[in-house]
Amino acid sequence: MEETNRKIVALLAGDGRLSFTELARQSGLSGSAVQQRVRRLEDLLQEIRAAAGVSTRTTIVLSTPYEGRPPDV
């Protein structure tokens, strides 16, 4: 893997919510270049998953037990 791609992966591993703008700033690339690289790094991950027979599942849980009402005493 190219060093620039390694840096992008390391940045995303540290904070997966970084924007393309922030990734570009920290990696020294343009926003569009970072976006293209991230897209390619995604298709590579998909290929690896397919070859290994691995799938992922994302679950989001949201709990707001006291929203809009007083707590039970």
TARAHU-V574871 format. One record per residue. N is the residue number from 1. PSI is psi as a letter, one per 30 degrees, with the letter a starting at -180 (NA if undefined). BURIAL is + if it has 24 or more other C-alpha atoms within 12 Angstrom, else -. Layout:
# TARAHU-V574871
N/PSI/BURIAL
N/PSI/BURIAL
This chain:
# TARAHU-V574871
1/k/-
2/k/-
3/e/-
4/e/-
5/e/+
6/e/-
7/e/+
8/e/+
9/e/+
10/e/-
11/e/+
12/e/+
13/e/-
14/e/-
15/j/-
16/f/-
17/g/-
18/k/-
19/l/-
20/e/+
21/e/-
22/e/-
23/e/+
24/e/+
25/e/-
26/f/-
27/f/+
28/g/-
29/l/-
30/l/-
31/e/-
32/e/-
33/e/-
34/e/+
35/e/-
36/e/-
37/e/+
38/e/+
39/e/-
40/e/-
41/f/-
42/e/-
43/e/-
44/e/-
45/e/-
46/e/-
47/e/-
48/e/-
49/e/-
50/e/-
51/e/-
52/f/-
53/h/-
54/k/-
55/l/-
56/l/-
57/k/-
58/k/-
59/k/-
60/k/-
61/k/-
62/k/-
63/k/-
64/i/-
65/f/-
66/g/-
67/k/-
68/g/-
69/l/-
70/l/-
71/k/-
72/k/-
73/NA/-
